[in-house]
């Protein structure tokens, strides 16, 4: 995987960032921002929108890459949270 952001040579703890890692970070940020904009905890969001809380945590902390369908689902949640909650209830 190509390096998108090279490590800072003046920082011994810095590391290269691959395109995959950057994509995973952007996806995790979208999910976290959507949840916090709704004022929901991880547990509340997971319960309301039928996402396993462990999966949500892994996505938000960029330990796992959310698949494309999950990103699409989160975008719909962000635009129509009450409708989605009603449909999945």
C-alpha positions as CSV (number, residue, x, y, z in Angstrom):
1,X,0.0,0.0,0.0
2,X,1.5,3.4,-1.0
3,X,2.5,5.8,1.7
4,X,0.4,8.9,1.8
5,X,2.0,10.7,4.7
6,X,5.6,9.9,5.4
7,X,6.9,9.7,9.0
8,X,8.4,12.9,10.4
9,X,12.2,12.2,10.4
10,X,12.5,14.4,13.5
11,X,10.0,12.4,15.5
12,X,11.2,9.0,16.6
13,X,7.6,7.9,17.5
14,X,6.0,9.0,14.2
15,X,5.2,6.5,11.5
16,X,4.3,6.4,7.8
17,X,0.6,6.5,7.0
18,X,-0.7,4.3,4.1
19,X,-3.6,5.1,1.9
20,X,-5.6,2.3,3.6
21,X,-4.9,3.7,7.1
22,X,-5.9,7.2,6.0
23,X,-9.1,5.9,4.5
24,X,-9.9,4.0,7.7
25,X,-9.2,7.1,9.8
26,X,-11.6,9.2,7.6
27,X,-14.3,6.6,7.9
28,X,-13.9,6.4,11.7
29,X,-14.1,10.1,11.9
30,X,-17.4,10.2,9.9
31,X,-19.0,7.6,12.2
32,X,-17.8,9.3,15.4
33,X,-18.9,12.8,14.2
34,X,-22.3,11.5,13.1
35,X,-22.9,9.8,16.5
36,X,-21.7,12.8,18.5
37,X,-23.8,15.2,16.4
38,X,-26.8,13.2,17.4
39,X,-25.8,13.4,21.1
40,X,-25.7,9.7,21.5
41,X,-23.2,7.5,23.4
42,X,-21.7,4.5,21.6
43,X,-24.1,2.2,23.4
44,X,-27.2,4.4,22.6
45,X,-26.2,4.7,18.9
46,X,-25.5,1.0,18.6
47,X,-28.9,0.1,20.2
48,X,-30.9,2.7,18.3
49,X,-29.5,1.8,14.9
50,X,-28.9,-2.0,15.4
51,X,-25.1,-1.9,15.2
52,X,-23.2,-4.2,17.5
53,X,-21.5,-1.9,20.0
54,X,-18.2,-3.7,19.7
55,X,-18.2,-3.2,16.0
56,X,-19.1,0.5,16.4
57,X,-16.1,0.9,18.8
58,X,-13.7,-0.9,16.5
59,X,-14.9,1.4,13.6
60,X,-14.7,4.6,15.6
61,X,-11.2,3.7,17.0
62,X,-10.0,2.7,13.5
63,X,-9.2,-0.8,14.6
64,X,-11.3,-2.1,11.8
65,X,-12.3,-0.6,8.4
66,X,-16.1,-0.1,8.1
67,X,-17.3,-1.5,4.8
68,X,-18.9,0.8,2.2
69,X,-22.4,-0.3,3.1
70,X,-21.8,0.8,6.7
71,X,-20.6,4.2,5.6
72,X,-23.7,4.6,3.4
73,X,-25.9,3.6,6.3
74,X,-24.2,6.1,8.6
75,X,-24.6,8.9,6.1
76,X,-28.3,8.1,5.9
77,X,-28.5,8.1,9.7
78,X,-26.8,11.5,9.7
79,X,-29.5,13.0,7.4
80,X,-32.6,11.1,8.7
81,X,-31.9,9.7,12.1
82,X,-35.5,9.5,13.3
83,X,-36.7,7.8,10.1
84,X,-33.9,5.2,10.2
85,X,-34.6,4.5,13.9
86,X,-38.3,4.1,13.1
87,X,-37.5,1.7,10.2
88,X,-35.1,-0.5,12.1
89,X,-37.3,-0.6,15.3
